């Protein structure tokens, strides 16, 4: 039986902030590991700091398919 909560205690809203710089090789895995969490009351902020690879495009991809 899964006893994890689907919302944070006391109605807390959680912000997950991920700094991104040239992370195209690991960014998908990072984001997916956050999206599979059972909590529902959260936002995911991907902050790209001028990446020279495809990181910005990956961030835009996830922003476009935002499920919140």
N, C-alpha and C positions, 0 to 999 in steps of 0.2 A: 504494500500500500504506500503510495506517494503522499507524504505529509508536508511537502514543501508548500509555502504560501505563494499564491499568485499575485499578491500585492504586498508592498512593504508594510511593516507594522505602523499603526497610527496614521495610515493614509499618506505616508511619505512618498514623494515623487523622486525618483532617482535619475540623476544625469550621469551618463557614462561618457567621458571625454577622452578621445583617442587622438593624440598628436600623430600626424602623418608626415613623414619626409622620406621620399624614395623607398617606399615600402611595398611596391607592386608585387613582390614575390611572397609576402606574408599577409597582405591586407585582407584578402578574401577569407583566409582562415581566421584571422582576428575577428572580423565582423561576424562571420558565421558562428563563432564560439559565443558571441554576445547574443545574437538573435535567437539561439536555441534555448536561452534561459527561460525559466517558467514565469518570472516576474513580468507583469503587464504594465505597471505604472513607471515607465522609464523612457528616457530619450537617449538617443545615441548621437553624439556630436563628433564628426570626423573633421579634424582641423588640419588642413593641408598647409604646409609652410613652404610653398614654392618648390615642390618636388620637380625634379628633372626627368622623371620616368612617367609611367602611366598611372601613378597614384591618384592624381586629380581626376582622371577619367573614371577610375574605380569608385571614388567618392561620389561623383556625379551619378554613376549607375545606381548606387544604393540610395541616393537622395531621390531619384526618379521613381524607385519602387518602394518608397517609404510606406510602411504598413501601419503607422500610428496616426 
